Amino acid sequence: MKRRPQGNSAPLWKFYIETFGCKVNQYESQALRESWAASGGAECECPQEADVICVNSCAVTARGERDARNAIFRLRRSAPSARLILTGCAANFFAARKPDSMQVAPDILLPQDKKALLLSADPRTLPSSPPDMPDPARPSTAFPPFRITSFKRARPIVKIQDGCTHHCAYCVVPRARGPSRSRPPAEVLEEVLHLLRAGYAEIILSGVNLRQYGQDNSAFGDFWSLLRSLEKHLAPEFAGQARFRISSLDPSQLSQRGLDTLAASRMVCPHLHLSLQHTSPAVLRGMGRGHYSAQSVAEAVSALGAIWPKIGLGADILVGFPGETEEDIADLADFVQTLPFSYAHVFPWSSRPGTPAAGFDGQMPISVRQERAARIRKAVAERRAAFLQGQIALERMLIAIDGRQTTTGRLKGLNEFYIPCVFERSASDAAGLVPARPIALTDTELVVQAV
């Protein structure tokens, strides 16, 4: 591959990356960004200027696939001469179709398991049908070779786990990303340490299924072992100056071991996002998620109250699953009202081809699924409003500056509870974790004042 010329030479080529879906995808896009920049490319903000366009897609929902298809159509129309690449999870399902079934096709179709080819090949010359190119030093069970040294946003994501072997009845992720693979703890520590020393104040620890971290290699321990190791090595230098945010947890991870780890932590934000999905025992069993219950979640959240008197609590919730009853939805709404949720991502179930749930009895019209999702979102909104009122009463919080400013020059960021904040006055010299106190509340964010 060609390397970037020295001095003030113009870039050899320009690229544009459009990313959909999860934090893992965002991480992998950053790895591509760095690899291409090291090869003489320069990222551009406008696809019309690009020689290469990459769509890094998601397939968790039917909407994700639709977004990828629409992006290909839109980008081909706006940049007809660019080399157009479709990769990511949705690419797996496009690859299974006949090329002539797509209204507009990409130049290169790279399923998720081949995405890493983009790290080692010039995307301008990569064949339209790349070979498998197996690497004997990195068997298919190895952790994918994505690495980052910086991040486009102010809060870097570090991928510690990939793939999943749980096979929920509704989920296509195991087909798209393969079996669970864990990143060696030493590699995680090295990357996190580099980012912290580069000045980033908040690191997001992310994976496809953090519950399965270490299950493919017992020497790694589990996720809590990894977090304890990071704390041991990094807290003496960075506690109070930087922090970790956990991207998403399976509810069963809030065991006593998990609670003890969080209680001892000096760097984890008092904010958790749970892959809750539902509270009905019958629905959870149908989903293939009978390994936790609404009661166990409520008990764990109650125990967290002794660790963190204030906690930002989010969840993924899936409604309209085949066989779900009105009673199930009423119970779910009641559960939402009893826990201190600060937000939730509520999705109406969408049938994914090839999953067991696609053939289940008890499927309901889309309109019913959407109505039930609206009901749960309303319950979540009520809890969020109450949570935000409680935030106003806090005397102090730490804001991770996100590098963006409002039109009036005021800085924005997130507090430890995952609430968007904007500073009352311009504070362009602020960086890192900035102590502040809340002074007002808008419909979407806290107004804060540096202290």
Secondary structure, DSSP 8 states (H G I E B T S, - for coil): -----STT---SEEEEEEE-S-HHHHHHHHHHHHHHHHTTEEE-SSGGG-SEEEEEE--SSHHHHHHHHHHHHHHHHH-TTSEEEEEEHHHHHHHTS-GGGSSS--SEEEEGGGTTHHHHS-TTT--SS------TTS-TTS------S--SSSS-EEEEEE---S--TT--HHHHH-S-EE--HHHHHHHHHHHHHTT--EEEEEES-GGGTTTT-GGG--HHHHHHHHHHHHHHHHBTTBEEEE--B-GGG-SHHHHHHHHH-SSB-SEEEEEEE---HHHHHHHT-TTS-HHHHHHHHHHHHHH-SS-EEEEEEEE--TT--HHHHHHHHHHHHHTT-S--EEEE----TTSGGGG-S----HHHHHHHHHHHHHHHHHHHHHHHHHHHT-S-EEEEEEEEE-TTS-EEEE-TTS-EEEESS--TT--SEEEEEEEEE-SS-EEEEE-
